[in-house]
């Protein structure tokens, strides 16, 4: 599935099952919440914390939740994420062409 297809799929799902998009502010709060849930799993799986008994630990599901809300925000604000990602990649490539290669901390 392409990014464009993902945006269209989410939009179609919202129209069929979701009644309407939540407000942009609500979705921003939801995105923050989902990123927090993802961070909790990463802290427990790769960091120093341990999982609590019965705690959910599906990293892929949390990443998908973050992506879902991001796609919703893009749709409702008119952002084409395919174009935005291409522009962002070009910006990073130009800006960081030698930055990371020459960083002694990464050797």
C-alpha positions as CSV (number, residue, x, y, z in Angstrom):
1,X,0.0,0.0,0.0
2,X,1.4,3.4,-0.9
3,X,1.1,6.4,1.4
4,X,-1.5,7.9,-0.9
5,X,-3.5,4.7,-0.8
6,X,-3.2,4.7,3.0
7,X,-4.6,8.2,3.2
8,X,-7.5,7.2,0.9
9,X,-8.2,4.0,2.9
10,X,-8.3,5.9,6.2
11,X,-10.6,8.5,4.6
12,X,-12.9,5.9,3.2
13,X,-13.0,4.1,6.6
14,X,-13.8,7.4,8.4
15,X,-16.7,8.1,6.0
16,X,-18.1,4.5,6.3
17,X,-17.5,3.7,10.0
18,X,-16.3,6.7,11.8
19,X,-19.1,9.1,11.0
20,X,-16.6,12.0,10.8
21,X,-13.1,13.0,11.7
22,X,-12.5,14.1,15.2
23,X,-11.4,17.8,15.3
24,X,-7.8,18.5,14.5
25,X,-7.1,19.4,18.1
26,X,-8.6,16.1,19.3
27,X,-6.6,14.2,16.8
28,X,-3.4,16.0,17.9
29,X,-4.2,14.9,21.4
30,X,-4.8,11.4,20.2
31,X,-1.5,11.4,18.3
32,X,0.3,12.5,21.4
33,X,-1.4,9.7,23.4
34,X,-0.5,7.0,20.8
35,X,3.1,8.2,20.7
36,X,3.2,7.9,24.5
37,X,1.9,4.3,24.2
38,X,4.6,3.5,21.7
39,X,7.2,5.1,23.9
40,X,6.1,3.0,26.9
41,X,6.5,-0.2,24.9
42,X,10.0,0.8,23.6
43,X,11.1,1.8,27.1
44,X,10.1,-1.6,28.4
45,X,11.3,-3.7,25.5
46,X,14.6,-1.8,24.7
47,X,15.1,0.3,27.8
48,X,15.5,-0.4,31.5
49,X,11.9,-0.8,32.4
50,X,10.0,-4.1,32.6
51,X,6.5,-4.9,31.5
52,X,3.8,-5.0,34.1
53,X,1.8,-8.1,34.4
54,X,-0.8,-8.3,31.6
55,X,0.5,-5.1,29.9
56,X,0.0,-4.9,26.2
57,X,3.3,-5.1,24.3
58,X,2.4,-5.1,20.6
59,X,4.9,-2.7,19.1
60,X,3.6,-3.0,15.5
61,X,0.0,-2.2,16.7
62,X,1.2,0.9,18.5
63,X,3.1,2.1,15.4
64,X,0.0,1.5,13.3
65,X,-2.0,3.6,15.8
66,X,0.4,6.4,15.4
67,X,0.3,6.1,11.6
68,X,-3.5,6.0,11.6
69,X,-3.9,9.3,13.5
70,X,-1.2,10.9,11.5
71,X,-3.0,9.9,8.3
72,X,-6.2,11.4,9.7
73,X,-4.5,14.7,10.5
74,X,-3.0,14.8,7.0
75,X,-6.4,14.1,5.4
76,X,-8.2,16.7,7.4
77,X,-5.6,19.4,6.9
78,X,-5.1,18.8,3.2
79,X,-1.5,17.5,3.5
80,X,-0.4,15.0,0.8
81,X,2.1,12.9,2.8
82,X,3.7,11.4,-0.4
83,X,4.7,14.9,-1.5
84,X,5.6,16.0,2.0
85,X,7.8,13.0,2.5
86,X,9.6,13.5,-0.8
87,X,10.2,17.2,0.0
88,X,11.4,16.3,3.5
89,X,13.8,13.7,2.1
90,X,15.2,16.1,-0.4
91,X,15.7,18.7,2.4
92,X,17.5,16.2,4.6
93,X,19.7,14.9,1.8
94,X,20.8,18.4,0.9
95,X,21.3,19.5,4.5
96,X,22.9,16.3,5.8
97,X,24.8,15.0,2.7
98,X,28.1,14.8,4.7
99,X,27.0,15.6,8.2
100,X,26.4,12.0,9.5
101,X,29.3,10.5,7.5
102,X,31.7,13.0,9.1
103,X,30.3,12.6,12.6
104,X,32.9,10.9,14.8
105,X,30.2,9.9,17.2
106,X,28.7,7.6,14.6
107,X,31.9,5.7,13.8
